């Protein structure tokens, strides 16, 4: 998967396909807060997301407090948002539903 930085228009278009994510004002990252019923559900989500991140060799910046997981995605070596971030965001959305 490409590690080429998306321009602002491409980033906005990509976000139209995935709900819940917010584009940073500089266009370099996307963020989302996931809230679950309890800690166990939040941790299960993080476990599934971690496995997907390993497969992509692309890792999120995230934090967890009880049932809340805050996620920020960016591709540091590209200096901004790439298709890897979009792919991981889509996967995370799927894990949050299931």
C-alpha positions, 0 to 999 in steps of 0.5 A: 500500500502506498506511503505517498502523502495525500493532498488535502482534496484527496484526504477529504474525499477519502474521509467521505467514505469512512464515518466518524473521523475528523481531518486535522486542520493541517490535513496531516492526520485524522482522529476519532474517539471510540466509546464502548460499553465497558473496558473489556469491549474497548480492549477487545477493539484495541486487540483487533486493531493492533493485529490489523496494524501489524499486518499493515506495518502501520501503527496508530497513536492512541490512548485508552481510558476505561471504555474510551479509545482515542485514535490519531492516524498519520504516516510519519515517514510521509509527513502526513495522511496516506492510504495506509491511514485510510485503510486502518481507519476503515478497519477500525470502524469495522471492529467497532461495529462488530 
